[in-house]
């Protein structure tokens, strides 16, 4: 299992955040330059240059088996749902 965090932060900012938060087993990916992921997956916040919070679980066949878009930037995902999707995607 791999956990990726994709956002519009610069790589140095991502690295600093992970270090300060003690996050070691997460791979960060910056979408800062062209916002390609945000545009393709519907997470782009127009005019603000950042992503809406969303969770995607991808199965071994590289197909999205679960997707959840949070209604606001301050809303956390339903982690029980996410973990259930991860378990079934294995």
PDB file of N, CA, C and O in Angstrom:
ATOM      1  N   UNK A   1       0.847  -1.174   0.000  1.00  0.00           N
ATOM      2  CA  UNK A   1       0.000   0.000   0.000  1.00  0.00           C
ATOM      3  C   UNK A   1       0.892   1.237   0.000  1.00  0.00           C
ATOM      4  O   UNK A   1       1.906   1.293   0.697  1.00  0.00           O
ATOM      5  N   UNK A   2       0.495   2.219  -0.793  1.00  0.00           N
ATOM      6  CA  UNK A   2       1.211   3.478  -0.865  1.00  0.00           C
ATOM      7  C   UNK A   2       0.247   4.616  -0.574  1.00  0.00           C
ATOM      8  O   UNK A   2      -0.902   4.595  -1.016  1.00  0.00           O
ATOM      9  N   UNK A   3       0.714   5.602   0.163  1.00  0.00           N
ATOM     10  CA  UNK A   3      -0.091   6.786   0.437  1.00  0.00           C
ATOM     11  C   UNK A   3       0.597   7.970  -0.232  1.00  0.00           C
ATOM     12  O   UNK A   3       1.750   8.289   0.059  1.00  0.00           O
ATOM     13  N   UNK A   4      -0.134   8.608  -1.130  1.00  0.00           N
ATOM     14  CA  UNK A   4       0.365   9.797  -1.819  1.00  0.00           C
ATOM     15  C   UNK A   4      -0.456  11.002  -1.389  1.00  0.00           C
ATOM     16  O   UNK A   4      -1.674  10.911  -1.240  1.00  0.00           O
ATOM     17  N   UNK A   5       0.198  12.102  -1.193  1.00  0.00           N
ATOM     18  CA  UNK A   5      -0.482  13.370  -0.948  1.00  0.00           C
ATOM     19  C   UNK A   5      -0.107  14.277  -2.103  1.00  0.00           C
ATOM     20  O   UNK A   5       1.068  14.563  -2.332  1.00  0.00           O
ATOM     21  N   UNK A   6      -1.114  14.722  -2.822  1.00  0.00           N
ATOM     22  CA  UNK A   6      -0.892  15.586  -3.977  1.00  0.00           C
ATOM     23  C   UNK A   6      -1.558  16.920  -3.680  1.00  0.00           C
ATOM     24  O   UNK A   6      -2.756  16.986  -3.403  1.00  0.00           O
ATOM     25  N   UNK A   7      -0.765  17.977  -3.743  1.00  0.00           N
ATOM     26  CA  UNK A   7      -1.326  19.312  -3.539  1.00  0.00           C
ATOM     27  C   UNK A   7      -0.518  20.339  -4.316  1.00  0.00           C
ATOM     28  O   UNK A   7       0.423  19.994  -5.031  1.00  0.00           O
ATOM     29  N   UNK A   8      -0.890  21.594  -4.170  1.00  0.00           N
ATOM     30  CA  UNK A   8      -0.245  22.656  -4.935  1.00  0.00           C
ATOM     31  C   UNK A   8       0.931  23.291  -4.196  1.00  0.00           C
ATOM     32  O   UNK A   8       1.507  24.270  -4.671  1.00  0.00           O
ATOM     33  N   UNK A   9       1.285  22.745  -3.049  1.00  0.00           N
ATOM     34  CA  UNK A   9       2.436  23.279  -2.318  1.00  0.00           C
ATOM     35  C   UNK A   9       3.728  22.963  -3.058  1.00  0.00           C
ATOM     36  O   UNK A   9       3.812  21.991  -3.810  1.00  0.00           O
ATOM     37  N   UNK A  10       4.722  23.797  -2.832  1.00  0.00           N
ATOM     38  CA  UNK A  10       6.045  23.531  -3.396  1.00  0.00           C
ATOM     39  C   UNK A  10       6.682  22.352  -2.660  1.00  0.00           C
ATOM     40  O   UNK A  10       6.380  22.126  -1.488  1.00  0.00           O
ATOM     41  N   UNK A  11       7.555  21.600  -3.325  1.00  0.00           N
ATOM     42  CA  UNK A  11       8.180  20.435  -2.683  1.00  0.00           C
ATOM     43  C   UNK A  11       8.861  20.748  -1.348  1.00  0.00           C
ATOM     44  O   UNK A  11       8.778  19.941  -0.423  1.00  0.00           O
ATOM     45  N   UNK A  12       9.521  21.883  -1.225  1.00  0.00           N
ATOM     46  CA  UNK A  12      10.182  22.221   0.035  1.00  0.00           C
ATOM     47  C   UNK A  12       9.159  22.413   1.155  1.00  0.00           C
ATOM     48  O   UNK A  12       9.395  21.999   2.290  1.00  0.00           O
ATOM     49  N   UNK A  13       8.043  23.027   0.844  1.00  0.00           N
ATOM     50  CA  UNK A  13       6.981  23.207   1.839  1.00  0.00           C
ATOM     51  C   UNK A  13       6.428  21.860   2.274  1.00  0.00           C
ATOM     52  O   UNK A  13       6.186  21.642   3.461  1.00  0.00           O
ATOM     53  N   UNK A  14       6.227  20.952   1.320  1.00  0.00           N
ATOM     54  CA  UNK A  14       5.736  19.615   1.646  1.00  0.00           C
ATOM     55  C   UNK A  14       6.717  18.889   2.564  1.00  0.00           C
ATOM     56  O   UNK A  14       6.315  18.276   3.553  1.00  0.00           O
ATOM     57  N   UNK A  15       7.992  18.963   2.234  1.00  0.00           N
ATOM     58  CA  UNK A  15       9.021  18.289   3.023  1.00  0.00           C
ATOM     59  C   UNK A  15       9.077  18.867   4.442  1.00  0.00           C
ATOM     60  O   UNK A  15       9.195  18.121   5.415  1.00  0.00           O
ATOM     61  N   UNK A  16       8.993  20.175   4.553  1.00  0.00           N
ATOM     62  CA  UNK A  16       9.020  20.829   5.858  1.00  0.00           C
ATOM     63  C   UNK A  16       7.822  20.406   6.697  1.00  0.00           C
ATOM     64  O   UNK A  16       7.968  20.098   7.879  1.00  0.00           O
ATOM     65  N   UNK A  17       6.619  20.391   6.080  1.00  0.00           N
ATOM     66  CA  UNK A  17       5.419  19.994   6.814  1.00  0.00           C
ATOM     67  C   UNK A  17       5.547  18.566   7.321  1.00  0.00           C
ATOM     68  O   UNK A  17       5.261  18.290   8.486  1.00  0.00           O
ATOM     69  N   UNK A  18       5.981  17.651   6.442  1.00  0.00           N
ATOM     70  CA  UNK A  18       6.125  16.250   6.837  1.00  0.00           C
ATOM     71  C   UNK A  18       7.111  16.113   7.990  1.00  0.00           C
ATOM     72  O   UNK A  18       6.864  15.366   8.938  1.00  0.00           O
ATOM     73  N   UNK A  19       8.219  16.827   7.912  1.00  0.00           N
ATOM     74  CA  UNK A  19       9.221  16.775   8.978  1.00  0.00           C
ATOM     75  C   UNK A  19       8.676  17.293  10.294  1.00  0.00           C
ATOM     76  O   UNK A  19       8.897  16.688  11.343  1.00  0.00           O
ATOM     77  N   UNK A  20       7.966  18.405  10.244  1.00  0.00           N
ATOM     78  CA  UNK A  20       7.406  18.992  11.468  1.00  0.00           C
ATOM     79  C   UNK A  20       6.298  18.123  12.060  1.00  0.00           C
ATOM     80  O   UNK A  20       6.125  18.088  13.278  1.00  0.00           O
ATOM     81  N   UNK A  21       5.553  17.428  11.215  1.00  0.00           N
ATOM     82  CA  UNK A  21       4.437  16.595  11.682  1.00  0.00           C
ATOM     83  C   UNK A  21       4.861  15.158  11.985  1.00  0.00           C
ATOM     84  O   UNK A  21       4.051  14.361  12.458  1.00  0.00           O
ATOM     85  N   UNK A  22       6.128  14.825  11.715  1.00  0.00           N
ATOM     86  CA  UNK A  22       6.606  13.470  11.955  1.00  0.00           C
ATOM     87  C   UNK A  22       6.064  12.453  10.958  1.00  0.00           C
ATOM     88  O   UNK A  22       5.991  11.262  11.259  1.00  0.00           O
ATOM     89  N   UNK A  23       5.685  12.920   9.776  1.00  0.00           N
ATOM     90  CA  UNK A  23       5.146  12.041   8.742  1.00  0.00           C
ATOM     91  C   UNK A  23       6.312  11.455   7.954  1.00  0.00           C
ATOM     92  O   UNK A  23       7.103  12.184   7.355  1.00  0.00           O
ATOM     93  N   UNK A  24       6.406  10.122   7.964  1.00  0.00           N
ATOM     94  CA  UNK A  24       7.535   9.471   7.303  1.00  0.00           C
ATOM     95  C   UNK A  24       7.128   8.511   6.193  1.00  0.00           C
ATOM     96  O   UNK A  24       7.926   8.248   5.294  1.00  0.00           O
ATOM     97  N   UNK A  25       5.913   7.985   6.233  1.00  0.00           N
ATOM     98  CA  UNK A  25       5.519   6.935   5.292  1.00  0.00           C
ATOM     99  C   UNK A  25       4.534   7.426   4.233  1.00  0.00           C
ATOM    100  O   UNK A  25       3.729   6.655   3.711  1.00  0.00           O
ATOM    101  N   UNK A  26       4.609   8.701   3.931  1.00  0.00           N
ATOM    102  CA  UNK A  26       3.733   9.308   2.930  1.00  0.00           C
ATOM    103  C   UNK A  26       4.601   9.933   1.853  1.00  0.00           C
ATOM    104  O   UNK A  26       5.568  10.632   2.155  1.00  0.00           O
ATOM    105  N   UNK A  27       4.262   9.687   0.612  1.00  0.00           N
ATOM    106  CA  UNK A  27       4.975  10.312  -0.496  1.00  0.00           C
ATOM    107  C   UNK A  27       4.202  11.562  -0.912  1.00  0.00           C
ATOM    108  O   UNK A  27       2.995  11.502  -1.145  1.00  0.00           O
ATOM    109  N   UNK A  28       4.894  12.684  -1.002  1.00  0.00           N
ATOM    110  CA  UNK A  28       4.247  13.927  -1.419  1.00  0.00           C
ATOM    111  C   UNK A  28       4.583  14.215  -2.878  1.00  0.00           C
ATOM    112  O   UNK A  28       5.688  13.946  -3.350  1.00  0.00           O
ATOM    113  N   UNK A  29       3.598  14.767  -3.572  1.00  0.00           N
ATOM    114  CA  UNK A  29       3.756  15.127  -4.970  1.00  0.00           C
ATOM    115  C   UNK A  29       3.231  16.545  -5.142  1.00  0.00           C
ATOM    116  O   UNK A  29       2.111  16.852  -4.735  1.00  0.00           O
ATOM    117  N   UNK A  30       4.038  17.401  -5.743  1.00  0.00           N
ATOM    118  CA  UNK A  30       3.622  18.783  -5.972  1.00  0.00           C
ATOM    119  C   UNK A  30       2.963  18.917  -7.339  1.00  0.00           C
ATOM    120  O   UNK A  30       3.510  18.494  -8.358  1.00  0.00           O
ATOM    121  N   UNK A  31       1.787  19.511  -7.334  1.00  0.00           N
ATOM    122  CA  UNK A  31       1.041  19.784  -8.567  1.00  0.00           C
ATOM    123  C   UNK A  31       1.103  21.286  -8.873  1.00  0.00           C
ATOM    124  O   UNK A  31       0.283  21.822  -9.618  1.00  0.00           O
ATOM    125  N   UNK A  32       2.089  21.937  -8.282  1.00  0.00           N
ATOM    126  CA  UNK A  32       2.184  23.400  -8.317  1.00  0.00           C
ATOM    127  C   UNK A  32       2.333  23.981  -9.730  1.00  0.00           C
ATOM    128  O   UNK A  32       1.691  24.978 -10.060  1.00  0.00           O
ATOM    129  N   UNK A  33       3.157  23.376 -10.540  1.00  0.00           N
ATOM    130  CA  UNK A  33       3.502  23.999 -11.825  1.00  0.00           C
ATOM    131  C   UNK A  33       2.326  24.065 -12.785  1.00  0.00           C
ATOM    132  O   UNK A  33       1.988  25.145 -13.268  1.00  0.00           O
ATOM    133  N   UNK A  34       1.695  22.926 -13.072  1.00  0.00           N
ATOM    134  CA  UNK A  34       0.643  22.970 -14.097  1.00  0.00           C
ATOM    135  C   UNK A  34      -0.736  22.582 -13.585  1.00  0.00           C
ATOM    136  O   UNK A  34      -1.705  22.634 -14.342  1.00  0.00           O
ATOM    137  N   UNK A  35      -0.849  22.192 -12.312  1.00  0.00           N
ATOM    138  CA  UNK A  35      -2.134  21.815 -11.712  1.00  0.00           C
ATOM    139  C   UNK A  35      -2.825  20.719 -12.524  1.00  0.00           C
ATOM    140  O   UNK A  35      -4.054  20.656 -12.569  1.00  0.00           O
ATOM    141  N   UNK A  36      -2.034  19.858 -13.162  1.00  0.00           N
ATOM    142  CA  UNK A  36      -2.553  18.812 -14.031  1.00  0.00           C
ATOM    143  C   UNK A  36      -3.470  17.840 -13.276  1.00  0.00           C
ATOM    144  O   UNK A  36      -4.569  17.533 -13.738  1.00  0.00           O
ATOM    145  N   UNK A  37      -3.015  17.362 -12.125  1.00  0.00           N
ATOM    146  CA  UNK A  37      -3.842  16.439 -11.343  1.00  0.00           C
ATOM    147  C   UNK A  37      -5.150  17.109 -10.935  1.00  0.00           C
ATOM    148  O   UNK A  37      -6.221  16.517 -11.063  1.00  0.00           O
ATOM    149  N   UNK A  38      -5.062  18.323 -10.451  1.00  0.00           N
ATOM    150  CA  UNK A  38      -6.253  19.044  -9.992  1.00  0.00           C
ATOM    151  C   UNK A  38      -7.272  19.211 -11.104  1.00  0.00           C
ATOM    152  O   UNK A  38      -8.475  19.074 -10.878  1.00  0.00           O
ATOM    153  N   UNK A  39      -6.798  19.504 -12.293  1.00  0.00           N
ATOM    154  CA  UNK A  39      -7.700  19.669 -13.426  1.00  0.00           C
ATOM    155  C   UNK A  39      -8.321  18.335 -13.847  1.00  0.00           C
ATOM    156  O   UNK A  39      -9.512  18.276 -14.152  1.00  0.00           O
ATOM    157  N   UNK A  40      -7.530  17.280 -13.864  1.00  0.00           N
ATOM    158  CA  UNK A  40      -8.024  15.969 -14.297  1.00  0.00           C
ATOM    159  C   UNK A  40      -8.966  15.316 -13.287  1.00  0.00           C
ATOM    160  O   UNK A  40      -9.883  14.592 -13.676  1.00  0.00           O
ATOM    161  N   UNK A  41      -8.749  15.565 -11.994  1.00  0.00           N
ATOM    162  CA  UNK A  41      -9.536  14.894 -10.963  1.00  0.00           C
ATOM    163  C   UNK A  41     -10.562  15.802 -10.291  1.00  0.00           C
ATOM    164  O   UNK A  41     -11.187  15.408  -9.307  1.00  0.00           O
ATOM    165  N   UNK A  42     -10.737  16.993 -10.807  1.00  0.00           N
ATOM    166  CA  UNK A  42     -11.788  17.871 -10.305  1.00  0.00           C
ATOM    167  C   UNK A  42     -11.548  18.460  -8.938  1.00  0.00           C
ATOM    168  O   UNK A  42     -12.498  18.742  -8.208  1.00  0.00           O
ATOM    169  N   UNK A  43     -10.285  18.651  -8.577  1.00  0.00           N
ATOM    170  CA  UNK A  43      -9.981  19.220  -7.260  1.00  0.00           C
ATOM    171  C   UNK A  43      -9.472  20.654  -7.327  1.00  0.00           C
ATOM    172  O   UNK A  43      -9.130  21.237  -6.298  1.00  0.00           O
ATOM    173  N   UNK A  44      -9.419  21.222  -8.512  1.00  0.00           N
ATOM    174  CA  UNK A  44      -8.860  22.565  -8.688  1.00  0.00           C
ATOM    175  C   UNK A  44      -9.822  23.634  -8.180  1.00  0.00           C
ATOM    176  O   UNK A  44     -10.982  23.675  -8.592  1.00  0.00           O
ATOM    177  N   UNK A  45      -9.355  24.482  -7.305  1.00  0.00           N
ATOM    178  CA  UNK A  45     -10.139  25.616  -6.820  1.00  0.00           C
ATOM    179  C   UNK A  45      -9.796  26.797  -7.712  1.00  0.00           C
ATOM    180  O   UNK A  45      -8.728  27.395  -7.583  1.00  0.00           O
ATOM    181  N   UNK A  46     -10.705  27.129  -8.616  1.00  0.00           N
ATOM    182  CA  UNK A  46     -10.450  28.184  -9.596  1.00  0.00           C
ATOM    183  C   UNK A  46     -10.152  29.514  -8.913  1.00  0.00           C
ATOM    184  O   UNK A  46     -10.817  29.912  -7.957  1.00  0.00           O
ATOM    185  N   UNK A  47      -9.142  30.176  -9.428  1.00  0.00           N
ATOM    186  CA  UNK A  47      -8.761  31.485  -8.916  1.00  0.00           C
ATOM    187  C   UNK A  47      -7.971  31.455  -7.626  1.00  0.00           C
ATOM    188  O   UNK A  47      -7.484  32.498  -7.192  1.00  0.00           O
ATOM    189  N   UNK A  48      -7.826  30.307  -6.999  1.00  0.00           N
ATOM    190  CA  UNK A  48      -7.111  30.227  -5.724  1.00  0.00           C
ATOM    191  C   UNK A  48      -5.816  29.434  -5.827  1.00  0.00           C
ATOM    192  O   UNK A  48      -4.965  29.519  -4.941  1.00  0.00           O
ATOM    193  N   UNK A  49      -5.660  28.670  -6.890  1.00  0.00           N
ATOM    194  CA  UNK A  49      -4.478  27.849  -7.144  1.00  0.00           C
ATOM    195  C   UNK A  49      -4.183  26.854  -6.018  1.00  0.00           C
ATOM    196  O   UNK A  49      -3.039  26.703  -5.588  1.00  0.00           O
ATOM    197  N   UNK A  50      -5.216  26.196  -5.561  1.00  0.00           N
ATOM    198  CA  UNK A  50      -5.010  25.058  -4.673  1.00  0.00           C
ATOM    199  C   UNK A  50      -6.098  24.028  -4.913  1.00  0.00           C
ATOM    200  O   UNK A  50      -7.015  24.248  -5.705  1.00  0.00           O
ATOM    201  N   UNK A  51      -5.988  22.901  -4.220  1.00  0.00           N
ATOM    202  CA  UNK A  51      -6.891  21.769  -4.408  1.00  0.00           C
ATOM    203  C   UNK A  51      -7.970  21.744  -3.340  1.00  0.00           C
ATOM    204  O   UNK A  51      -7.725  22.092  -2.185  1.00  0.00           O
ATOM    205  N   UNK A  52      -9.177  21.325  -3.740  1.00  0.00           N
ATOM    206  CA  UNK A  52     -10.164  20.918  -2.759  1.00  0.00           C
ATOM    207  C   UNK A  52      -9.650  19.638  -2.123  1.00  0.00           C
ATOM    208  O   UNK A  52      -8.899  18.894  -2.754  1.00  0.00           O
ATOM    209  N   UNK A  53     -10.039  19.371  -0.893  1.00  0.00           N
ATOM    210  CA  UNK A  53      -9.647  18.125  -0.247  1.00  0.00           C
ATOM    211  C   UNK A  53     -10.466  16.987  -0.847  1.00  0.00           C
ATOM    212  O   UNK A  53     -11.686  17.082  -0.980  1.00  0.00           O
ATOM    213  N   UNK A  54      -9.785  15.933  -1.199  1.00  0.00           N
ATOM    214  CA  UNK A  54     -10.435  14.752  -1.769  1.00  0.00           C
ATOM    215  C   UNK A  54      -9.603  13.528  -1.425  1.00  0.00           C
ATOM    216  O   UNK A  54      -8.413  13.632  -1.127  1.00  0.00           O
ATOM    217  N   UNK A  55     -10.249  12.365  -1.470  1.00  0.00           N
ATOM    218  CA  UNK A  55      -9.562  11.098  -1.222  1.00  0.00           C
ATOM    219  C   UNK A  55      -9.896  10.158  -2.363  1.00  0.00           C
ATOM    220  O   UNK A  55     -11.057  10.015  -2.745  1.00  0.00           O
ATOM    221  N   UNK A  56      -8.870   9.519  -2.905  1.00  0.00           N
ATOM    222  CA  UNK A  56      -9.042   8.524  -3.954  1.00  0.00           C
ATOM    223  C   UNK A  56      -8.335   7.251  -3.519  1.00  0.00           C
ATOM    224  O   UNK A  56      -7.194   7.291  -3.060  1.00  0.00           O
ATOM    225  N   UNK A  57      -9.012   6.129  -3.665  1.00  0.00           N
ATOM    226  CA  UNK A  57      -8.390   4.828  -3.420  1.00  0.00           C
ATOM    227  C   UNK A  57      -8.294   4.155  -4.775  1.00  0.00           C
ATOM    228  O   UNK A  57      -9.285   4.019  -5.493  1.00  0.00           O
ATOM    229  N   UNK A  58      -7.080   3.735  -5.111  1.00  0.00           N
ATOM    230  CA  UNK A  58      -6.819   3.122  -6.411  1.00  0.00           C
ATOM    231  C   UNK A  58      -6.483   1.648  -6.187  1.00  0.00           C
ATOM    232  O   UNK A  58      -5.637   1.305  -5.360  1.00  0.00           O
ATOM    233  N   UNK A  59      -7.157   0.797  -6.935  1.00  0.00           N
ATOM    234  CA  UNK A  59      -6.927  -0.647  -6.809  1.00  0.00           C
ATOM    235  C   UNK A  59      -5.672  -1.097  -7.531  1.00  0.00           C
ATOM    236  O   UNK A  59      -5.007  -0.308  -8.202  1.00  0.00           O
ATOM    237  N   UNK A  60      -5.361  -2.366  -7.386  1.00  0.00           N
ATOM    238  CA  UNK A  60      -4.176  -2.938  -8.028  1.00  0.00           C
ATOM    239  C   UNK A  60      -4.231  -2.830  -9.545  1.00  0.00           C
ATOM    240  O   UNK A  60      -3.195  -2.849 -10.209  1.00  0.00           O
ATOM    241  N   UNK A  61      -5.441  -2.716 -10.096  1.00  0.00           N
ATOM    242  CA  UNK A  61      -5.604  -2.590 -11.541  1.00  0.00           C
ATOM    243  C   UNK A  61      -5.517  -1.136 -12.014  1.00  0.00           C
ATOM    244  O   UNK A  61      -5.828  -0.826 -13.165  1.00  0.00           O
ATOM    245  N   UNK A  62      -5.092  -0.256 -11.111  1.00  0.00           N
ATOM    246  CA  UNK A  62      -4.927   1.180 -11.385  1.00  0.00           C
ATOM    247  C   UNK A  62      -6.248   1.902 -11.668  1.00  0.00           C
ATOM    248  O   UNK A  62      -6.253   2.960 -12.296  1.00  0.00           O
ATOM    249  N   UNK A  63      -7.355   1.338 -11.212  1.00  0.00           N
ATOM    250  CA  UNK A  63      -8.655   1.990 -11.365  1.00  0.00           C
ATOM    251  C   UNK A  63      -9.086   2.560 -10.023  1.00  0.00           C
ATOM    252  O   UNK A  63      -8.866   1.950  -8.977  1.00  0.00           O
ATOM    253  N   UNK A  64      -9.702   3.737 -10.065  1.00  0.00           N
ATOM    254  CA  UNK A  64     -10.213   4.357  -8.847  1.00  0.00           C
ATOM    255  C   UNK A  64     -11.403   3.538  -8.357  1.00  0.00           C
ATOM    256  O   UNK A  64     -12.395   3.381  -9.069  1.00  0.00           O
ATOM    257  N   UNK A  65     -11.297   3.016  -7.128  1.00  0.00           N
ATOM    258  CA  UNK A  65     -12.373   2.212  -6.550  1.00  0.00           C
ATOM    259  C   UNK A  65     -13.178   2.997  -5.512  1.00  0.00           C
ATOM    260  O   UNK A  65     -14.239   2.553  -5.074  1.00  0.00           O
ATOM    261  N   UNK A  66     -12.668   4.155  -5.129  1.00  0.00           N
ATOM    262  CA  UNK A  66     -13.354   4.995  -4.145  1.00  0.00           C
ATOM    263  C   UNK A  66     -12.912   6.433  -4.383  1.00  0.00           C
ATOM    264  O   UNK A  66     -11.729   6.703  -4.590  1.00  0.00           O
ATOM    265  N   UNK A  67     -13.854   7.334  -4.353  1.00  0.00           N
ATOM    266  CA  UNK A  67     -13.547   8.760  -4.454  1.00  0.00           C
ATOM    267  C   UNK A  67     -14.494   9.531  -3.552  1.00  0.00           C
ATOM    268  O   UNK A  67     -15.697   9.271  -3.536  1.00  0.00           O
ATOM    269  N   UNK A  68     -13.956  10.468  -2.812  1.00  0.00           N
ATOM    270  CA  UNK A  68     -14.778  11.323  -1.959  1.00  0.00           C
ATOM    271  C   UNK A  68     -14.216  12.736  -2.019  1.00  0.00           C
ATOM    272  O   UNK A  68     -13.027  12.957  -1.792  1.00  0.00           O
ATOM    273  N   UNK A  69     -15.082  13.679  -2.325  1.00  0.00           N
ATOM    274  CA  UNK A  69     -14.720  15.094  -2.371  1.00  0.00           C
ATOM    275  C   UNK A  69     -15.328  15.780  -1.163  1.00  0.00           C
ATOM    276  O   UNK A  69     -16.536  15.692  -0.941  1.00  0.00           O
ATOM    277  N   UNK A  70     -14.512  16.455  -0.387  1.00  0.00           N
ATOM    278  CA  UNK A  70     -15.000  17.117   0.807  1.00  0.00           C
ATOM    279  C   UNK A  70     -15.715  18.418   0.413  1.00  0.00           C
ATOM    280  O   UNK A  70     -15.256  19.127  -0.482  1.00  0.00           O
ATOM    281  N   UNK A  71     -16.831  18.731   1.074  1.00  0.00           N
ATOM    282  CA  UNK A  71     -17.594  19.930   0.712  1.00  0.00           C
ATOM    283  C   UNK A  71     -16.926  21.243   1.116  1.00  0.00           C
ATOM    284  O   UNK A  71     -17.335  22.312   0.662  1.00  0.00           O
ATOM    285  N   UNK A  72     -15.916  21.171   1.955  1.00  0.00           N
ATOM    286  CA  UNK A  72     -15.195  22.375   2.379  1.00  0.00           C
ATOM    287  C   UNK A  72     -13.778  22.021   2.763  1.00  0.00           C
ATOM    288  O   UNK A  72     -13.472  20.869   3.069  1.00  0.00           O
ATOM    289  N   UNK A  73     -12.912  23.027   2.744  1.00  0.00           N
ATOM    290  CA  UNK A  73     -11.501  22.772   3.062  1.00  0.00           C
ATOM    291  C   UNK A  73     -11.293  22.356   4.513  1.00  0.00           C
ATOM    292  O   UNK A  73     -10.272  21.759   4.853  1.00  0.00           O
ATOM    293  N   UNK A  74     -12.252  22.670   5.356  1.00  0.00           N
ATOM    294  CA  UNK A  74     -12.125  22.343   6.769  1.00  0.00           C
ATOM    295  C   UNK A  74     -12.792  21.013   7.139  1.00  0.00           C
ATOM    296  O   UNK A  74     -12.852  20.657   8.316  1.00  0.00           O
ATOM    297  N   UNK A  75     -13.291  20.283   6.143  1.00  0.00           N
ATOM    298  CA  UNK A  75     -14.004  19.029   6.382  1.00  0.00           C
ATOM    299  C   UNK A  75     -13.055  17.854   6.182  1.00  0.00           C
ATOM    300  O   UNK A  75     -12.400  17.737   5.147  1.00  0.00           O
ATOM    301  N   UNK A  76     -12.991  16.990   7.184  1.00  0.00           N
ATOM    302  CA  UNK A  76     -12.148  15.791   7.126  1.00  0.00           C
ATOM    303  C   UNK A  76     -12.894  14.675   6.388  1.00  0.00           C
ATOM    304  O   UNK A  76     -14.123  14.627   6.420  1.00  0.00           O
ATOM    305  N   UNK A  77     -12.166  13.792   5.735  1.00  0.00           N
ATOM    306  CA  UNK A  77     -12.814  12.627   5.106  1.00  0.00           C
ATOM    307  C   UNK A  77     -13.397  11.694   6.167  1.00  0.00           C
ATOM    308  O   UNK A  77     -13.047  11.780   7.345  1.00  0.00           O
ATOM    309  N   UNK A  78     -14.279  10.811   5.739  1.00  0.00           N
ATOM    310  CA  UNK A  78     -14.777   9.753   6.610  1.00  0.00           C
ATOM    311  C   UNK A  78     -13.723   8.649   6.572  1.00  0.00           C
ATOM    312  O   UNK A  78     -13.705   7.822   5.661  1.00  0.00           O
ATOM    313  N   UNK A  79     -12.849   8.650   7.571  1.00  0.00           N
ATOM    314  CA  UNK A  79     -11.704   7.749   7.550  1.00  0.00           C
ATOM    315  C   UNK A  79     -12.119   6.275   7.627  1.00  0.00           C
ATOM    316  O   UNK A  79     -11.434   5.416   7.072  1.00  0.00           O
ATOM    317  N   UNK A  80     -13.220   5.974   8.298  1.00  0.00           N
ATOM    318  CA  UNK A  80     -13.690   4.585   8.335  1.00  0.00           C
ATOM    319  C   UNK A  80     -14.049   4.114   6.933  1.00  0.00           C
ATOM    320  O   UNK A  80     -13.722   2.991   6.551  1.00  0.00           O
ATOM    321  N   UNK A  81     -14.722   4.969   6.164  1.00  0.00           N
ATOM    322  CA  UNK A  81     -15.070   4.641   4.774  1.00  0.00           C
ATOM    323  C   UNK A  81     -13.816   4.447   3.921  1.00  0.00           C
ATOM    324  O   UNK A  81     -13.727   3.510   3.129  1.00  0.00           O
ATOM    325  N   UNK A  82     -12.863   5.341   4.097  1.00  0.00           N
ATOM    326  CA  UNK A  82     -11.623   5.276   3.324  1.00  0.00           C
ATOM    327  C   UNK A  82     -10.888   3.970   3.623  1.00  0.00           C
ATOM    328  O   UNK A  82     -10.451   3.277   2.705  1.00  0.00           O
ATOM    329  N   UNK A  83     -10.755   3.640   4.897  1.00  0.00           N
ATOM    330  CA  UNK A  83     -10.048   2.409   5.277  1.00  0.00           C
ATOM    331  C   UNK A  83     -10.779   1.166   4.775  1.00  0.00           C
ATOM    332  O   UNK A  83     -10.139   0.194   4.374  1.00  0.00           O
ATOM    333  N   UNK A  84     -12.099   1.187   4.792  1.00  0.00           N
ATOM    334  CA  UNK A  84     -12.870   0.059   4.252  1.00  0.00           C
ATOM    335  C   UNK A  84     -12.596  -0.091   2.754  1.00  0.00           C
ATOM    336  O   UNK A  84     -12.455  -1.209   2.258  1.00  0.00           O
ATOM    337  N   UNK A  85     -12.521   1.023   2.040  1.00  0.00           N
ATOM    338  CA  UNK A  85     -12.221   0.978   0.608  1.00  0.00           C
ATOM    339  C   UNK A  85     -10.816   0.450   0.356  1.00  0.00           C
ATOM    340  O   UNK A  85     -10.594  -0.302  -0.592  1.00  0.00           O
ATOM    341  N   UNK A  86      -9.875   0.840   1.196  1.00  0.00           N
ATOM    342  CA  UNK A  86      -8.496   0.346   1.069  1.00  0.00           C
ATOM    343  C   UNK A  86      -8.465  -1.164   1.273  1.00  0.00           C
ATOM    344  O   UNK A  86      -7.795  -1.880   0.529  1.00  0.00           O
ATOM    345  N   UNK A  87      -9.184  -1.644   2.272  1.00  0.00           N
ATOM    346  CA  UNK A  87      -9.189  -3.086   2.545  1.00  0.00           C
ATOM    347  C   UNK A  87      -9.757  -3.878   1.377  1.00  0.00           C
ATOM    348  O   UNK A  87      -9.258  -4.960   1.066  1.00  0.00           O
ATOM    349  N   UNK A  88     -10.787  -3.360   0.730  1.00  0.00           N
ATOM    350  CA  UNK A  88     -11.391  -4.090  -0.395  1.00  0.00           C
ATOM    351  C   UNK A  88     -10.575  -3.953  -1.674  1.00  0.00           C
ATOM    352  O   UNK A  88     -10.717  -4.770  -2.584  1.00  0.00           O
ATOM    353  N   UNK A  89      -9.730  -2.943  -1.760  1.00  0.00           N
ATOM    354  CA  UNK A  89      -8.929  -2.710  -2.952  1.00  0.00           C
ATOM    355  C   UNK A  89      -7.667  -3.567  -2.987  1.00  0.00           C
ATOM    356  O   UNK A  89      -7.008  -3.652  -4.023  1.00  0.00           O
ATOM    357  N   UNK A  90      -7.333  -4.181  -1.905  1.00  0.00           N
ATOM    358  CA  UNK A  90      -6.090  -4.966  -1.817  1.00  0.00           C
ATOM    359  C   UNK A  90      -6.121  -6.172  -2.692  1.00  0.00           C
ATOM    360  O   UNK A  90      -5.154  -6.933  -2.730  1.00  0.00           O
TER     361      UNK A  90
END
